[in-house]
Amino acid sequence: KCPYREPRLYCSIAPGRVSSMSLYGAETLGEELAKSLINKNALEIMSKAREEVLSSA
């Protein structure tokens, strides 16, 4: 469950004015994008990049 779907969203010390519907839409869009990238072998590319970064440290 997305924590931003709660009715009281606070940014800093003031309540946020973002609706839960717009946050839900953004979350859905992010999920669709992630699935699309995964279908295009993004996980393999990201894994190789991670290995390269970790091996150079």
PDB file of N, H, CA, C and O in Angstrom:
ATOM      1  N   LYS A   1       0.845  -1.189   0.000  1.00  0.00           N
ATOM      2  CA  LYS A   1       0.000   0.000   0.000  1.00  0.00           C
ATOM      3  C   LYS A   1       0.882   1.241   0.000  1.00  0.00           C
ATOM      4  O   LYS A   1       1.832   1.345   0.777  1.00  0.00           O
ATOM      5  N   CYS A   2       0.563   2.156  -0.859  1.00  0.00           N
ATOM      6  H   CYS A   2      -0.208   2.071  -1.490  1.00  0.00           H
ATOM      7  CA  CYS A   2       1.330   3.395  -0.978  1.00  0.00           C
ATOM      8  C   CYS A   2       1.027   4.311   0.210  1.00  0.00           C
ATOM      9  O   CYS A   2      -0.138   4.619   0.458  1.00  0.00           O
ATOM     10  N   PRO A   3       2.057   4.755   0.953  1.00  0.00           N
ATOM     11  CA  PRO A   3       1.802   5.617   2.114  1.00  0.00           C
ATOM     12  C   PRO A   3       1.231   6.974   1.726  1.00  0.00           C
ATOM     13  O   PRO A   3       0.637   7.656   2.561  1.00  0.00           O
ATOM     14  N   TYR A   4       1.404   7.372   0.472  1.00  0.00           N
ATOM     15  H   TYR A   4       1.886   6.817  -0.206  1.00  0.00           H
ATOM     16  CA  TYR A   4       0.926   8.680   0.039  1.00  0.00           C
ATOM     17  C   TYR A   4      -0.568   8.704  -0.243  1.00  0.00           C
ATOM     18  O   TYR A   4      -1.124   9.762  -0.537  1.00  0.00           O
ATOM     19  N   ARG A   5      -1.217   7.563  -0.158  1.00  0.00           N
ATOM     20  H   ARG A   5      -0.765   6.704   0.080  1.00  0.00           H
ATOM     21  CA  ARG A   5      -2.665   7.518  -0.379  1.00  0.00           C
ATOM     22  C   ARG A   5      -3.443   7.885   0.878  1.00  0.00           C
ATOM     23  O   ARG A   5      -4.670   7.977   0.850  1.00  0.00           O
ATOM     24  N   GLU A   6      -2.739   8.093   1.962  1.00  0.00           N
ATOM     25  H   GLU A   6      -1.742   8.018   1.985  1.00  0.00           H
ATOM     26  CA  GLU A   6      -3.404   8.479   3.203  1.00  0.00           C
ATOM     27  C   GLU A   6      -4.007   9.874   3.031  1.00  0.00           C
ATOM     28  O   GLU A   6      -3.458  10.694   2.295  1.00  0.00           O
ATOM     29  N   PRO A   7      -5.120  10.152   3.695  1.00  0.00           N
ATOM     30  CA  PRO A   7      -5.784  11.444   3.515  1.00  0.00           C
ATOM     31  C   PRO A   7      -4.971  12.630   4.021  1.00  0.00           C
ATOM     32  O   PRO A   7      -5.193  13.756   3.577  1.00  0.00           O
ATOM     33  N   ARG A   8      -4.034  12.403   4.939  1.00  0.00           N
ATOM     34  H   ARG A   8      -3.853  11.488   5.300  1.00  0.00           H
ATOM     35  CA  ARG A   8      -3.234  13.505   5.473  1.00  0.00           C
ATOM     36  C   ARG A   8      -1.806  13.397   4.966  1.00  0.00           C
ATOM     37  O   ARG A   8      -0.985  12.679   5.539  1.00  0.00           O
ATOM     38  N   LEU A   9      -1.520  14.102   3.907  1.00  0.00           N
ATOM     39  H   LEU A   9      -2.187  14.685   3.442  1.00  0.00           H
ATOM     40  CA  LEU A   9      -0.177  14.124   3.350  1.00  0.00           C
ATOM     41  C   LEU A   9       0.481  15.430   3.755  1.00  0.00           C
ATOM     42  O   LEU A   9      -0.023  16.507   3.433  1.00  0.00           O
ATOM     43  N   TYR A  10       1.591  15.346   4.449  1.00  0.00           N
ATOM     44  H   TYR A  10       2.000  14.472   4.710  1.00  0.00           H
ATOM     45  CA  TYR A  10       2.289  16.544   4.899  1.00  0.00           C
ATOM     46  C   TYR A  10       3.643  16.640   4.215  1.00  0.00           C
ATOM     47  O   TYR A  10       4.395  15.667   4.154  1.00  0.00           O
ATOM     48  N   CYS A  11       3.937  17.814   3.709  1.00  0.00           N
ATOM     49  H   CYS A  11       3.326  18.604   3.759  1.00  0.00           H
ATOM     50  CA  CYS A  11       5.252  18.122   3.161  1.00  0.00           C
ATOM     51  C   CYS A  11       5.806  19.243   4.022  1.00  0.00           C
ATOM     52  O   CYS A  11       5.228  20.328   4.086  1.00  0.00           O
ATOM     53  N   SER A  12       6.899  18.988   4.670  1.00  0.00           N
ATOM     54  H   SER A  12       7.368  18.106   4.618  1.00  0.00           H
ATOM     55  CA  SER A  12       7.478  19.947   5.602  1.00  0.00           C
ATOM     56  C   SER A  12       6.518  20.090   6.764  1.00  0.00           C
ATOM     57  O   SER A  12       6.190  19.094   7.409  1.00  0.00           O
ATOM     58  N   ILE A  13       6.055  21.302   7.053  1.00  0.00           N
ATOM     59  H   ILE A  13       6.322  22.111   6.529  1.00  0.00           H
ATOM     60  CA  ILE A  13       5.149  21.496   8.184  1.00  0.00           C
ATOM     61  C   ILE A  13       3.736  21.847   7.738  1.00  0.00           C
ATOM     62  O   ILE A  13       2.865  22.104   8.569  1.00  0.00           O
ATOM     63  N   ALA A  14       3.506  21.857   6.423  1.00  0.00           N
ATOM     64  H   ALA A  14       4.214  21.648   5.748  1.00  0.00           H
ATOM     65  CA  ALA A  14       2.188  22.231   5.905  1.00  0.00           C
ATOM     66  C   ALA A  14       1.542  21.034   5.209  1.00  0.00           C
ATOM     67  O   ALA A  14       2.237  20.245   4.570  1.00  0.00           O
ATOM     68  N   PRO A  15       0.223  20.892   5.324  1.00  0.00           N
ATOM     69  CA  PRO A  15      -0.450  19.798   4.610  1.00  0.00           C
ATOM     70  C   PRO A  15      -0.271  19.954   3.099  1.00  0.00           C
ATOM     71  O   PRO A  15      -0.327  21.068   2.576  1.00  0.00           O
ATOM     72  N   GLY A  16      -0.059  18.850   2.408  1.00  0.00           N
ATOM     73  H   GLY A  16      -0.013  17.946   2.833  1.00  0.00           H
ATOM     74  CA  GLY A  16       0.085  18.904   0.961  1.00  0.00           C
ATOM     75  C   GLY A  16      -1.254  19.131   0.278  1.00  0.00           C
ATOM     76  O   GLY A  16      -2.303  18.788   0.823  1.00  0.00           O
ATOM     77  N   ARG A  17      -1.216  19.702  -0.901  1.00  0.00           N
ATOM     78  H   ARG A  17      -0.364  19.981  -1.344  1.00  0.00           H
ATOM     79  CA  ARG A  17      -2.445  19.955  -1.659  1.00  0.00           C
ATOM     80  C   ARG A  17      -2.588  18.986  -2.833  1.00  0.00           C
ATOM     81  O   ARG A  17      -3.387  19.215  -3.742  1.00  0.00           O
ATOM     82  N   VAL A  18      -1.826  17.929  -2.807  1.00  0.00           N
ATOM     83  H   VAL A  18      -1.177  17.744  -2.069  1.00  0.00           H
ATOM     84  CA  VAL A  18      -1.884  16.931  -3.865  1.00  0.00           C
ATOM     85  C   VAL A  18      -2.978  15.934  -3.519  1.00  0.00           C
ATOM     86  O   VAL A  18      -3.035  15.418  -2.403  1.00  0.00           O
ATOM     87  N   SER A  19      -3.837  15.673  -4.482  1.00  0.00           N
ATOM     88  H   SER A  19      -3.790  16.092  -5.388  1.00  0.00           H
ATOM     89  CA  SER A  19      -4.931  14.738  -4.210  1.00  0.00           C
ATOM     90  C   SER A  19      -4.436  13.297  -4.260  1.00  0.00           C
ATOM     91  O   SER A  19      -3.435  12.990  -4.907  1.00  0.00           O
ATOM     92  N   SER A  20      -5.143  12.440  -3.578  1.00  0.00           N
ATOM     93  H   SER A  20      -5.956  12.690  -3.053  1.00  0.00           H
ATOM     94  CA  SER A  20      -4.766  11.025  -3.590  1.00  0.00           C
ATOM     95  C   SER A  20      -4.934  10.431  -4.986  1.00  0.00           C
ATOM     96  O   SER A  20      -4.229   9.489  -5.350  1.00  0.00           O
ATOM     97  N   MET A  21      -5.860  10.976  -5.766  1.00  0.00           N
ATOM     98  H   MET A  21      -6.432  11.742  -5.471  1.00  0.00           H
ATOM     99  CA  MET A  21      -6.062  10.471  -7.127  1.00  0.00           C
ATOM    100  C   MET A  21      -4.858  10.782  -8.010  1.00  0.00           C
ATOM    101  O   MET A  21      -4.455   9.941  -8.813  1.00  0.00           O
ATOM    102  N   SER A  22      -4.273  11.981  -7.876  1.00  0.00           N
ATOM    103  H   SER A  22      -4.601  12.664  -7.224  1.00  0.00           H
ATOM    104  CA  SER A  22      -3.110  12.308  -8.701  1.00  0.00           C
ATOM    105  C   SER A  22      -1.905  11.484  -8.268  1.00  0.00           C
ATOM    106  O   SER A  22      -1.089  11.097  -9.104  1.00  0.00           O
ATOM    107  N   LEU A  23      -1.784  11.211  -6.978  1.00  0.00           N
ATOM    108  H   LEU A  23      -2.447  11.524  -6.298  1.00  0.00           H
ATOM    109  CA  LEU A  23      -0.695  10.356  -6.507  1.00  0.00           C
ATOM    110  C   LEU A  23      -0.889   8.924  -6.988  1.00  0.00           C
ATOM    111  O   LEU A  23       0.076   8.252  -7.354  1.00  0.00           O
ATOM    112  N   TYR A  24      -2.123   8.461  -6.986  1.00  0.00           N
ATOM    113  H   TYR A  24      -2.906   9.007  -6.688  1.00  0.00           H
ATOM    114  CA  TYR A  24      -2.421   7.121  -7.491  1.00  0.00           C
ATOM    115  C   TYR A  24      -2.072   7.040  -8.977  1.00  0.00           C
ATOM    116  O   TYR A  24      -1.501   6.050  -9.434  1.00  0.00           O
ATOM    117  N   GLY A  25      -2.419   8.084  -9.724  1.00  0.00           N
ATOM    118  H   GLY A  25      -2.883   8.888  -9.353  1.00  0.00           H
ATOM    119  CA  GLY A  25      -2.097   8.116 -11.153  1.00  0.00           C
ATOM    120  C   GLY A  25      -0.595   8.083 -11.389  1.00  0.00           C
ATOM    121  O   GLY A  25      -0.120   7.395 -12.293  1.00  0.00           O
ATOM    122  N   ALA A  26       0.151   8.823 -10.581  1.00  0.00           N
ATOM    123  H   ALA A  26      -0.235   9.382  -9.847  1.00  0.00           H
ATOM    124  CA  ALA A  26       1.608   8.836 -10.711  1.00  0.00           C
ATOM    125  C   ALA A  26       2.194   7.469 -10.364  1.00  0.00           C
ATOM    126  O   ALA A  26       3.119   6.997 -11.025  1.00  0.00           O
ATOM    127  N   GLU A  27       1.654   6.840  -9.331  1.00  0.00           N
ATOM    128  H   GLU A  27       0.902   7.223  -8.793  1.00  0.00           H
ATOM    129  CA  GLU A  27       2.131   5.511  -8.937  1.00  0.00           C
ATOM    130  C   GLU A  27       1.841   4.491 -10.038  1.00  0.00           C
ATOM    131  O   GLU A  27       2.690   3.658 -10.354  1.00  0.00           O
ATOM    132  N   THR A  28       0.660   4.557 -10.613  1.00  0.00           N
ATOM    133  H   THR A  28      -0.030   5.234 -10.356  1.00  0.00           H
ATOM    134  CA  THR A  28       0.280   3.642 -11.690  1.00  0.00           C
ATOM    135  C   THR A  28       1.180   3.842 -12.903  1.00  0.00           C
ATOM    136  O   THR A  28       1.627   2.872 -13.516  1.00  0.00           O
ATOM    137  N   LEU A  29       1.444   5.089 -13.247  1.00  0.00           N
ATOM    138  H   LEU A  29       1.080   5.877 -12.749  1.00  0.00           H
ATOM    139  CA  LEU A  29       2.325   5.391 -14.367  1.00  0.00           C
ATOM    140  C   LEU A  29       3.724   4.836 -14.113  1.00  0.00           C
ATOM    141  O   LEU A  29       4.341   4.265 -15.012  1.00  0.00           O
ATOM    142  N   GLY A  30       4.224   5.003 -12.890  1.00  0.00           N
ATOM    143  H   GLY A  30       3.723   5.467 -12.160  1.00  0.00           H
ATOM    144  CA  GLY A  30       5.539   4.475 -12.539  1.00  0.00           C
ATOM    145  C   GLY A  30       5.600   2.967 -12.647  1.00  0.00           C
ATOM    146  O   GLY A  30       6.590   2.414 -13.126  1.00  0.00           O
ATOM    147  N   GLU A  31       4.544   2.295 -12.203  1.00  0.00           N
ATOM    148  H   GLU A  31       3.740   2.744 -11.814  1.00  0.00           H
ATOM    149  CA  GLU A  31       4.495   0.830 -12.299  1.00  0.00           C
ATOM    150  C   GLU A  31       4.488   0.381 -13.756  1.00  0.00           C
ATOM    151  O   GLU A  31       5.171  -0.578 -14.118  1.00  0.00           O
ATOM    152  N   GLU A  32       3.719   1.072 -14.587  1.00  0.00           N
ATOM    153  H   GLU A  32       3.164   1.850 -14.293  1.00  0.00           H
ATOM    154  CA  GLU A  32       3.656   0.716 -16.007  1.00  0.00           C
ATOM    155  C   GLU A  32       5.004   0.935 -16.681  1.00  0.00           C
ATOM    156  O   GLU A  32       5.431   0.123 -17.501  1.00  0.00           O
ATOM    157  N   LEU A  33       5.674   2.033 -16.334  1.00  0.00           N
ATOM    158  H   LEU A  33       5.327   2.692 -15.667  1.00  0.00           H
ATOM    159  CA  LEU A  33       6.990   2.315 -16.900  1.00  0.00           C
ATOM    160  C   LEU A  33       7.998   1.253 -16.471  1.00  0.00           C
ATOM    161  O   LEU A  33       8.782   0.768 -17.286  1.00  0.00           O
ATOM    162  N   ALA A  34       7.974   0.897 -15.195  1.00  0.00           N
ATOM    163  H   ALA A  34       7.336   1.291 -14.532  1.00  0.00           H
ATOM    164  CA  ALA A  34       8.895  -0.129 -14.695  1.00  0.00           C
ATOM    165  C   ALA A  34       8.666  -1.460 -15.409  1.00  0.00           C
ATOM    166  O   ALA A  34       9.626  -2.123 -15.803  1.00  0.00           O
ATOM    167  N   LYS A  35       7.421  -1.851 -15.577  1.00  0.00           N
ATOM    168  H   LYS A  35       6.642  -1.313 -15.257  1.00  0.00           H
ATOM    169  CA  LYS A  35       7.117  -3.111 -16.269  1.00  0.00           C
ATOM    170  C   LYS A  35       7.590  -3.068 -17.719  1.00  0.00           C
ATOM    171  O   LYS A  35       8.112  -4.053 -18.240  1.00  0.00           O
ATOM    172  N   SER A  36       7.404  -1.921 -18.364  1.00  0.00           N
ATOM    173  H   SER A  36       6.979  -1.121 -17.941  1.00  0.00           H
ATOM    174  CA  SER A  36       7.841  -1.768 -19.745  1.00  0.00           C
ATOM    175  C   SER A  36       9.357  -1.887 -19.855  1.00  0.00           C
ATOM    176  O   SER A  36       9.868  -2.549 -20.758  1.00  0.00           O
ATOM    177  N   LEU A  37      10.074  -1.245 -18.936  1.00  0.00           N
ATOM    178  H   LEU A  37       9.659  -0.707 -18.203  1.00  0.00           H
ATOM    179  CA  LEU A  37      11.536  -1.318 -18.956  1.00  0.00           C
ATOM    180  C   LEU A  37      12.028  -2.727 -18.649  1.00  0.00           C
ATOM    181  O   LEU A  37      13.002  -3.192 -19.241  1.00  0.00           O
ATOM    182  N   ILE A  38      11.357  -3.402 -17.726  1.00  0.00           N
ATOM    183  H   ILE A  38      10.565  -3.024 -17.245  1.00  0.00           H
ATOM    184  CA  ILE A  38      11.733  -4.776 -17.389  1.00  0.00           C
ATOM    185  C   ILE A  38      11.553  -5.680 -18.609  1.00  0.00           C
ATOM    186  O   ILE A  38      12.377  -6.559 -18.861  1.00  0.00           O
ATOM    187  N   ASN A  39      10.486  -5.464 -19.355  1.00  0.00           N
ATOM    188  H   ASN A  39       9.817  -4.749 -19.150  1.00  0.00           H
ATOM    189  CA  ASN A  39      10.252  -6.257 -20.564  1.00  0.00           C
ATOM    190  C   ASN A  39      11.313  -6.005 -21.629  1.00  0.00           C
ATOM    191  O   ASN A  39      11.506  -6.831 -22.521  1.00  0.00           O
ATOM    192  N   LYS A  40      11.997  -4.874 -21.542  1.00  0.00           N
ATOM    193  H   LYS A  40      11.840  -4.202 -20.818  1.00  0.00           H
ATOM    194  CA  LYS A  40      13.047  -4.531 -22.510  1.00  0.00           C
ATOM    195  C   LYS A  40      14.434  -4.834 -21.949  1.00  0.00           C
ATOM    196  O   LYS A  40      15.417  -4.219 -22.361  1.00  0.00           O
ATOM    197  N   ASN A  41      14.520  -5.774 -21.014  1.00  0.00           N
ATOM    198  H   ASN A  41      13.721  -6.274 -20.679  1.00  0.00           H
ATOM    199  CA  ASN A  41      15.778  -6.227 -20.416  1.00  0.00           C
ATOM    200  C   ASN A  41      16.481  -5.173 -19.571  1.00  0.00           C
ATOM    201  O   ASN A  41      17.705  -5.203 -19.444  1.00  0.00           O
ATOM    202  N   ALA A  42      15.738  -4.256 -19.000  1.00  0.00           N
ATOM    203  H   ALA A  42      14.744  -4.232 -19.104  1.00  0.00           H
ATOM    204  CA  ALA A  42      16.344  -3.235 -18.152  1.00  0.00           C
ATOM    205  C   ALA A  42      16.988  -3.846 -16.914  1.00  0.00           C
ATOM    206  O   ALA A  42      18.006  -3.343 -16.440  1.00  0.00           O
ATOM    207  N   LEU A  43      16.415  -4.914 -16.388  1.00  0.00           N
ATOM    208  H   LEU A  43      15.587  -5.322 -16.773  1.00  0.00           H
ATOM    209  CA  LEU A  43      16.991  -5.543 -15.196  1.00  0.00           C
ATOM    210  C   LEU A  43      18.387  -6.080 -15.477  1.00  0.00           C
ATOM    211  O   LEU A  43      19.284  -5.952 -14.643  1.00  0.00           O
ATOM    212  N   GLU A  44      18.569  -6.671 -16.629  1.00  0.00           N
ATOM    213  H   GLU A  44      17.841  -6.775 -17.306  1.00  0.00           H
ATOM    214  CA  GLU A  44      19.884  -7.204 -16.996  1.00  0.00           C
ATOM    215  C   GLU A  44      20.903  -6.072 -17.109  1.00  0.00           C
ATOM    216  O   GLU A  44      22.025  -6.191 -16.615  1.00  0.00           O
ATOM    217  N   ILE A  45      20.519  -4.996 -17.748  1.00  0.00           N
ATOM    218  H   ILE A  45      19.607  -4.900 -18.149  1.00  0.00           H
ATOM    219  CA  ILE A  45      21.416  -3.851 -17.919  1.00  0.00           C
ATOM    220  C   ILE A  45      21.746  -3.224 -16.573  1.00  0.00           C
ATOM    221  O   ILE A  45      22.902  -2.902 -16.302  1.00  0.00           O
ATOM    222  N   MET A  46      20.735  -3.050 -15.731  1.00  0.00           N
ATOM    223  H   MET A  46      19.796  -3.311 -15.952  1.00  0.00           H
ATOM    224  CA  MET A  46      20.958  -2.448 -14.417  1.00  0.00           C
ATOM    225  C   MET A  46      21.829  -3.350 -13.543  1.00  0.00           C
ATOM    226  O   MET A  46      22.655  -2.852 -12.778  1.00  0.00           O
ATOM    227  N   SER A  47      21.657  -4.652 -13.643  1.00  0.00           N
ATOM    228  H   SER A  47      20.985  -5.057 -14.264  1.00  0.00           H
ATOM    229  CA  SER A  47      22.477  -5.590 -12.868  1.00  0.00           C
ATOM    230  C   SER A  47      23.937  -5.500 -13.285  1.00  0.00           C
ATOM    231  O   SER A  47      24.828  -5.500 -12.436  1.00  0.00           O
ATOM    232  N   LYS A  48      24.185  -5.423 -14.587  1.00  0.00           N
ATOM    233  H   LYS A  48      23.461  -5.423 -15.277  1.00  0.00           H
ATOM    234  CA  LYS A  48      25.559  -5.294 -15.077  1.00  0.00           C
ATOM    235  C   LYS A  48      26.172  -3.974 -14.627  1.00  0.00           C
ATOM    236  O   LYS A  48      27.339  -3.930 -14.238  1.00  0.00           O
ATOM    237  N   ALA A  49      25.394  -2.904 -14.678  1.00  0.00           N
ATOM    238  H   ALA A  49      24.446  -2.939 -14.994  1.00  0.00           H
ATOM    239  CA  ALA A  49      25.894  -1.598 -14.238  1.00  0.00           C
ATOM    240  C   ALA A  49      26.213  -1.624 -12.747  1.00  0.00           C
ATOM    241  O   ALA A  49      27.218  -1.063 -12.310  1.00  0.00           O
ATOM    242  N   ARG A  50      25.369  -2.265 -11.985  1.00  0.00           N
ATOM    243  H   ARG A  50      24.552  -2.720 -12.340  1.00  0.00           H
ATOM    244  CA  ARG A  50      25.591  -2.365 -10.535  1.00  0.00           C
ATOM    245  C   ARG A  50      26.863  -3.150 -10.245  1.00  0.00           C
ATOM    246  O   ARG A  50      27.665  -2.747  -9.402  1.00  0.00           O
ATOM    247  N   GLU A  51      27.051  -4.269 -10.939  1.00  0.00           N
ATOM    248  H   GLU A  51      26.400  -4.597 -11.624  1.00  0.00           H
ATOM    249  CA  GLU A  51      28.260  -5.073 -10.762  1.00  0.00           C
ATOM    250  C   GLU A  51      29.508  -4.258 -11.082  1.00  0.00           C
ATOM    251  O   GLU A  51      30.514  -4.342 -10.377  1.00  0.00           O
ATOM    252  N   GLU A  52      29.433  -3.474 -12.143  1.00  0.00           N
ATOM    253  H   GLU A  52      28.616  -3.405 -12.715  1.00  0.00           H
ATOM    254  CA  GLU A  52      30.573  -2.654 -12.547  1.00  0.00           C
ATOM    255  C   GLU A  52      30.898  -1.603 -11.488  1.00  0.00           C
ATOM    256  O   GLU A  52      32.064  -1.374 -11.166  1.00  0.00           O
ATOM    257  N   VAL A  53      29.867  -0.974 -10.955  1.00  0.00           N
ATOM    258  H   VAL A  53      28.920  -1.160 -11.217  1.00  0.00           H
ATOM    259  CA  VAL A  53      30.072   0.045  -9.925  1.00  0.00           C
ATOM    260  C   VAL A  53      30.656  -0.585  -8.667  1.00  0.00           C
ATOM    261  O   VAL A  53      31.597  -0.048  -8.083  1.00  0.00           O
ATOM    262  N   LEU A  54      30.107  -1.713  -8.251  1.00  0.00           N
ATOM    263  H   LEU A  54      29.343  -2.149  -8.725  1.00  0.00           H
ATOM    264  CA  LEU A  54      30.589  -2.366  -7.034  1.00  0.00           C
ATOM    265  C   LEU A  54      32.012  -2.896  -7.190  1.00  0.00           C
ATOM    266  O   LEU A  54      32.784  -2.884  -6.231  1.00  0.00           O
ATOM    267  N   SER A  55      32.361  -3.354  -8.373  1.00  0.00           N
ATOM    268  H   SER A  55      31.734  -3.364  -9.152  1.00  0.00           H
ATOM    269  CA  SER A  55      33.710  -3.892  -8.577  1.00  0.00           C
ATOM    270  C   SER A  55      34.764  -2.793  -8.642  1.00  0.00           C
ATOM    271  O   SER A  55      35.941  -3.051  -8.388  1.00  0.00           O
ATOM    272  N   SER A  56      34.362  -1.583  -8.976  1.00  0.00           N
ATOM    273  H   SER A  56      33.406  -1.373  -9.182  1.00  0.00           H
ATOM    274  CA  SER A  56      35.324  -0.475  -9.059  1.00  0.00           C
ATOM    275  C   SER A  56      35.533   0.214  -7.716  1.00  0.00           C
ATOM    276  O   SER A  56      36.425   1.052  -7.585  1.00  0.00           O
ATOM    277  N   ALA A  57      34.727  -0.126  -6.724  1.00  0.00           N
ATOM    278  H   ALA A  57      34.002  -0.807  -6.831  1.00  0.00           H
ATOM    279  CA  ALA A  57      34.836   0.536  -5.412  1.00  0.00           C
ATOM    280  C   ALA A  57      35.948  -0.023  -4.564  1.00  0.00           C
ATOM    281  O   ALA A  57      36.157   0.435  -3.440  1.00  0.00           O
TER     282      ALA A  57
END
